[in-house]
Amino acid sequence: MPEVSHAPAFKMNMPELFAREDFRVYLNDRNNNMATWHPHGEEPGEYSDVFIHYDNGEGSHSDMPGWDLVVAAMTKAGIKYGIVQITNLDD
């Protein structure tokens, strides 16, 4: 039987991250294994959400461009651990 544990989930809207050229290159890299609904090779849109694991400044994609922005936002919110959905929605 698999071991199941609880991980809190958070949503963070960061269109400024998706606007960065270096992040778009990373997002479209088929080798990064990022959980996303984004179609590789296309420009990011409103359904280009990505999902990462965050653990006190470290995480599943801590090598991605803009990771420092994720850490800053999570730190400011007082969140140390969880699954983060990063969205690309215009306000």
ZICORVEN-V857094 format. One record per pair of residues at least 4 apart in sequence whose ideal C-beta (glycine too) atoms are under 6 Angstrom apart, sorted by the first residue. I is the first residue (numbers start at 1). J is the second residue. D is the distance in Angstrom with one decimal. If there is no record, write none. Layout:
# ZICORVEN-V857094
i = [I I]
j = [J J]
d = [D D]
This chain:
# ZICORVEN-V857094
i = [7 7 8 9 10 10 11 12 12 12 13 13 14 15 17 17 18 18 20 22 23 23 26 26 27 28 28 30 34 34 35 36 37 37 38 44 44 46 48 49 49 50 51 52 52 52 52 53 53 53 54 54 54 54 55 55 56 57 58 62 71 74]
j = [82 83 82 83 82 84 85 73 84 86 87 89 86 88 23 66 44 88 66 65 65 66 64 65 38 40 41 40 50 61 51 50 47 49 48 48 88 89 88 85 87 86 85 59 60 61 84 59 60 83 59 74 82 84 59 81 80 71 62 67 75 79]
d = [5.8 5.4 4.1 4.6 5.3 5.1 4.7 5.8 5.7 5.3 4.7 5.3 5.4 5.3 5.4 4.5 4.2 4.1 5.9 3.9 4.6 5.1 5.2 5.5 5.8 5.3 5.8 5.5 5.4 5.8 4.0 4.5 5.2 5.7 3.9 4.0 5.4 5.7 5.1 5.6 5.2 4.9 5.4 5.4 5.2 5.0 5.2 5.3 4.0 5.9 4.6 5.8 5.8 5.1 5.8 5.3 4.8 5.2 5.4 5.2 5.9 4.7]
